[in-house]
Amino acid sequence: MKSLISGPLRSPARASPLATQTRQASEALLCDQVIEQQSSITGLPVSVSLSAAILFGDAGISVVWPDVLALAVIGLVFFAIALTRFRKSLTS
C-alpha cells in the first residue's frame, strides 16, 4: 500500500529531544572519562594532591611519599623518552 503523504510534507523519522539529550550526555561522560584517564599519566593529579597535602594538611614525608614516588617515576619516564628522541635527532 502506498503512503498518502509524499514529497516535502513527509518528514524523516527523528529521535525525540529526550533521546538526543541522553545520547549527548552519555557522549560527554565518555569524553570526560577518556580525558581523565589520559591526564592521569601527566603527573598533574599527583602533584596537585601532593601540594594540597603539604599546604593544607601539614603532612610529613611519611604521608606524601607515595605521591612523591609516583611523580618521580612519571618524571623519569618522560625524561627517558625525551633523551631517546634527542639522541635520535642528533644521529639523523
WODA-V491875 format. One record per residue. N is the residue number from 1. RES is the residue in one small letter. SS is DSSP state (@ for helix, = for strand, . for the rest). Layout:
N&RES&SS, N&RES&SS
This chain:
1&m&., 2&k&., 3&s&., 4&l&., 5&i&., 6&s&., 7&g&@, 8&p&@, 9&l&@, 10&r&., 11&s&., 12&p&., 13&a&., 14&r&., 15&a&., 16&s&., 17&p&@, 18&l&@, 19&a&@, 20&t&@, 21&q&@, 22&t&@, 23&r&@, 24&q&@, 25&a&@, 26&s&@, 27&e&@, 28&a&@, 29&l&@, 30&l&@, 31&c&@, 32&d&@, 33&q&@, 34&v&@, 35&i&@, 36&e&@, 37&q&@, 38&q&@, 39&s&@, 40&s&., 41&i&., 42&t&., 43&g&., 44&l&@, 45&p&@, 46&v&@, 47&s&@, 48&v&@, 49&s&@, 50&l&@, 51&s&@, 52&a&@, 53&a&@, 54&i&@, 55&l&@, 56&f&@, 57&g&@, 58&d&., 59&a&., 60&g&., 61&i&@, 62&s&@, 63&v&@, 64&v&@, 65&w&@, 66&p&@, 67&d&@, 68&v&@, 69&l&@, 70&a&@, 71&l&@, 72&a&@, 73&v&@, 74&i&@, 75&g&@, 76&l&@, 77&v&@, 78&f&@, 79&f&@, 80&a&@, 81&i&@, 82&a&@, 83&l&@, 84&t&@, 85&r&@, 86&f&@, 87&r&@, 88&k&@, 89&s&@, 90&l&@, 91&t&@, 92&s&.
